[in-house]
Amino acid sequence: MNEVLLLALLFFGAAVLYASVGHAGASAYLAAMALVGTNPSVMRPTALTLNLFVATIVTYRFARAGHLQLRPLMPLVIGSAPFAFIGGTISLAPELYRPLLAIVLTVGALRLAIQPSHGDPTKPGVPWLPALAAGAGIGLLAGLSGTGGGIFLTPLLVLAGWTTTRQAAALSGAFILVNSLAGLAGIVGSAQALPAPLPIWVAAVAVGGLIGSYLGAQRFTVLTLRRVLAIVMVIAAAKFLFLG
């Protein structure tokens, strides 16, 4: 199979899975490109560009379903955007941070998998100062890793009891959109190129994002959402640990 079409299929499947939990799939796009031997110089900008389209769809879908609240989004975005830009300008040796990211994601996935289905808080709230600090840290990780940061944000929101599971998915979609823009701006400023087949891949993830976000916003139960999120986190952890 042609490499471009193979990546389109892999990107589509990733978009369906990730969009169902409010994510845009950057870590999976990076893994797919690593598997087929894509030039490393185009991997981060490609993943973040695809993220922009899927995150836009996810944000719209979850907002339309009534799950997106703008007030708790503000401290997260204010803290994250500048650090996502900074992270996008930095080329850090993968062995310095990838094992740590994999451990964090694996532990978070286990916590989500064993948490009871009735674990959503009845009166959630996002505290400003902790959210600013969390946003800054996640934004830096997002820029460094070439992701939108949702893979770190969603489990934090759920496990800290700051939001319900669907609210976490909605916030993560909007958070990813802002961070992807900031991170891409930092990468473009470093003169990294975008590949010619990008429009084909954008179409593939857009369709996948539409399907996945519909399932997550309107069809999946809270328990299903948490289990899918745990699966996504394990996949991302494996990517960070083994694919680089």
C-alpha positions as CSV (number, residue, x, y, z in Angstrom):
1,M,0.0,0.0,0.0
2,N,1.2,3.5,-0.8
3,E,2.7,5.2,2.3
4,V,0.5,8.2,1.9
5,L,-2.7,6.1,1.9
6,L,-1.5,3.9,4.7
7,L,-0.9,7.0,6.9
8,A,-4.3,8.3,5.9
9,L,-5.9,5.1,7.2
10,L,-3.9,5.1,10.4
11,F,-4.6,8.8,11.0
12,F,-8.4,8.2,10.4
13,G,-8.5,5.4,13.0
14,A,-6.5,7.5,15.5
15,A,-8.8,10.4,15.0
16,V,-11.9,8.3,15.7
17,L,-10.4,6.9,18.9
18,Y,-8.9,10.1,20.3
19,A,-11.7,12.4,19.4
20,S,-14.2,10.2,21.3
21,V,-12.4,11.3,24.5
22,G,-11.9,15.0,23.5
23,H,-8.4,14.5,22.2
24,A,-7.0,15.3,18.7
25,G,-4.6,12.4,18.3
26,A,-1.2,14.0,17.9
27,S,0.7,11.2,19.8
28,A,-0.9,8.6,17.6
29,Y,-0.1,10.6,14.4
30,L,3.6,10.8,15.6
31,A,3.6,7.0,16.3
32,A,2.2,6.2,12.8
33,M,4.7,8.4,11.1
34,A,7.6,6.9,13.1
35,L,6.4,3.4,12.1
36,V,6.6,4.2,8.4
37,G,9.8,6.1,8.6
38,T,8.6,9.7,8.0
39,N,11.3,12.3,8.0
40,P,11.6,13.4,11.6
41,S,11.8,17.1,10.6
42,V,8.2,17.1,9.4
43,M,6.6,14.9,12.1
44,R,5.9,17.5,14.8
45,P,4.5,20.2,12.4
46,T,2.4,17.6,10.7
47,A,1.0,16.2,13.9
48,L,0.1,19.7,15.2
49,T,-1.5,20.7,11.9
50,L,-3.7,17.6,12.0
51,N,-4.4,18.4,15.7
52,L,-5.8,21.8,14.7
53,F,-8.5,20.3,12.5
54,V,-9.6,17.5,14.9
55,A,-9.5,19.7,18.0
56,T,-11.7,22.3,16.2
57,I,-14.3,19.6,15.4
58,V,-14.1,18.1,19.0
59,T,-14.5,21.5,20.6
60,Y,-17.5,22.3,18.4
61,R,-19.2,19.0,19.0
62,F,-18.7,18.9,22.8
63,A,-19.7,22.6,23.1
64,R,-22.8,22.0,21.1
65,A,-23.7,19.1,23.4
66,G,-23.4,21.5,26.3
67,H,-20.3,20.1,27.9
68,L,-17.9,23.0,27.4
69,Q,-17.5,25.6,30.1
70,L,-15.3,28.6,29.2
71,R,-14.6,29.9,32.7
72,P,-12.5,26.9,33.8
73,L,-10.8,26.9,30.4
74,M,-9.3,30.4,31.0
75,P,-6.6,29.6,33.6
76,L,-5.6,26.5,31.8
77,V,-5.1,28.3,28.5
78,I,-3.5,31.4,30.0
79,G,-0.9,29.1,31.7
80,S,-0.3,26.8,28.8
81,A,-0.2,28.9,25.6
82,P,3.2,30.7,26.2
83,F,4.8,27.6,27.4
84,A,3.5,25.5,24.4
85,F,5.1,28.1,22.2
86,I,8.4,27.9,24.1
87,G,8.3,24.1,24.0
88,G,7.8,24.2,20.3
89,T,11.1,26.1,19.8
90,I,13.1,23.6,21.9
91,S,14.7,20.4,20.5
92,L,15.2,18.3,23.6
93,A,16.9,14.9,23.6
94,P,14.0,12.3,23.8
95,E,15.7,10.2,26.4
96,L,15.4,13.0,28.9
97,Y,11.6,13.1,29.0
98,R,9.9,10.3,27.1
99,P,10.3,7.6,29.9
100,L,8.9,10.0,32.4
101,L,5.9,10.8,30.2
102,A,5.3,7.1,29.7
103,I,5.3,6.4,33.4
104,V,2.9,9.3,34.1
105,L,0.5,8.2,31.4
106,T,0.5,4.6,32.5
107,V,-0.2,5.4,36.2
108,G,-3.0,7.8,35.1
109,A,-4.5,5.1,32.9
110,L,-4.5,2.5,35.7
111,R,-6.2,5.0,38.0
112,L,-8.9,5.7,35.5
113,A,-9.4,2.0,34.7
114,I,-10.0,1.1,38.3
115,Q,-12.0,4.2,39.3
116,P,-15.8,3.4,39.7
117,S,-18.2,4.6,37.0
118,H,-20.0,6.8,39.5
119,G,-16.8,8.8,40.3
120,D,-17.8,12.1,38.6
121,P,-18.1,14.9,41.1
122,T,-21.5,16.4,41.7
123,K,-20.2,20.0,42.1
124,P,-16.9,20.2,40.1
125,G,-14.7,23.3,40.0
126,V,-11.4,24.3,38.6
127,P,-9.2,26.3,41.0
128,W,-7.4,29.2,39.3
129,L,-3.9,29.0,40.7
130,P,-3.5,25.2,40.5
131,A,-5.0,25.4,37.0
132,L,-2.5,28.1,35.9
133,A,0.4,26.0,37.2
134,A,-1.0,22.8,35.6
135,G,-1.6,24.6,32.3
136,A,2.0,25.9,32.2
137,G,3.5,22.5,32.9
138,I,1.3,20.7,30.4
139,G,1.8,23.5,27.8
140,L,5.6,23.0,28.0
141,L,5.2,19.2,27.7
142,A,2.8,19.7,24.7
143,G,5.3,21.9,22.9
144,L,8.2,19.6,23.6
145,S,6.4,16.4,22.5
146,G,4.6,17.8,19.5
147,T,1.1,17.2,21.0
148,G,-1.7,19.4,22.1
149,G,-1.4,18.3,25.8
150,G,-4.9,16.8,26.2
151,I,-3.3,13.4,26.9
152,F,-2.0,15.0,30.2
153,L,-4.9,17.4,30.9
154,T,-7.9,15.0,30.7
155,P,-6.8,12.6,33.4
156,L,-5.7,15.4,35.6
157,L,-9.1,17.0,35.5
158,V,-10.9,13.8,36.1
159,L,-8.7,12.3,38.8
160,A,-8.4,15.7,40.6
161,G,-12.2,15.9,40.7
162,W,-12.2,19.3,39.0
163,T,-14.6,18.4,36.3
164,T,-16.9,15.6,35.1
165,T,-15.6,13.2,32.5
166,R,-17.4,14.8,29.6
167,Q,-16.5,18.3,30.8
168,A,-12.9,17.2,30.9
169,A,-13.1,15.9,27.3
170,A,-14.7,19.3,26.2
171,L,-12.0,21.3,28.0
172,S,-9.3,19.2,26.6
173,G,-10.5,19.7,23.0
174,A,-10.4,23.5,23.4
175,F,-7.1,23.3,25.3
176,I,-5.5,21.2,22.5
177,L,-6.7,23.7,19.9
178,V,-4.9,26.6,21.6
179,N,-1.8,24.7,22.4
180,S,-1.5,23.2,18.9
181,L,-1.7,26.8,17.5
182,A,1.0,28.0,19.9
183,G,3.2,25.0,19.4
184,L,2.9,25.1,15.6
185,A,3.8,28.8,15.7
186,G,7.0,27.9,17.6
187,I,7.9,25.1,15.2
188,V,7.1,27.2,12.0
189,G,9.4,29.9,13.5
190,S,12.1,27.3,13.5
191,A,11.7,26.8,9.7
192,Q,10.4,23.2,9.9
193,A,8.4,22.2,6.7
194,L,5.0,20.6,6.1
195,P,4.7,17.6,3.7
196,A,2.9,17.7,0.3
197,P,0.3,15.0,1.2
198,L,-1.0,17.0,4.1
199,P,-4.4,17.8,2.5
200,I,-5.2,14.1,2.2
201,W,-4.3,13.5,5.8
202,V,-6.4,16.5,6.9
203,A,-9.4,15.0,5.1
204,A,-8.9,11.6,6.8
205,V,-8.6,13.0,10.3
206,A,-11.5,15.4,9.8
207,V,-13.8,12.5,9.0
208,G,-12.4,10.5,11.9
209,G,-12.9,13.5,14.2
210,L,-16.5,13.9,13.2
211,I,-17.2,10.2,14.0
212,G,-15.3,10.0,17.2
213,S,-16.5,13.3,18.7
214,Y,-20.1,12.3,18.0
215,L,-19.6,9.0,19.9
216,G,-17.9,10.7,22.8
217,A,-20.2,13.7,23.2
218,Q,-23.5,11.9,22.7
219,R,-23.3,8.1,22.7
220,F,-20.6,6.8,25.1
221,T,-21.4,6.3,28.8
222,V,-19.1,7.8,31.4
223,L,-17.7,4.4,32.1
224,T,-17.0,3.8,28.4
225,L,-15.4,7.2,28.1
226,R,-13.0,6.5,31.0
227,R,-12.1,3.1,29.6
228,V,-11.4,4.5,26.2
229,L,-9.4,7.3,27.7
230,A,-7.3,4.7,29.6
231,I,-6.7,2.8,26.4
232,V,-5.6,6.0,24.6
233,M,-3.2,6.9,27.5
234,V,-1.6,3.4,27.3
235,I,-1.2,3.7,23.6
236,A,0.4,7.2,24.0
237,A,2.7,5.8,26.8
238,A,3.9,3.0,24.5
239,K,4.5,5.5,21.8
240,F,6.6,7.7,24.0
241,L,8.5,4.8,25.4
242,F,9.2,2.6,22.4
243,L,8.8,4.7,19.3
244,G,10.6,8.0,20.4
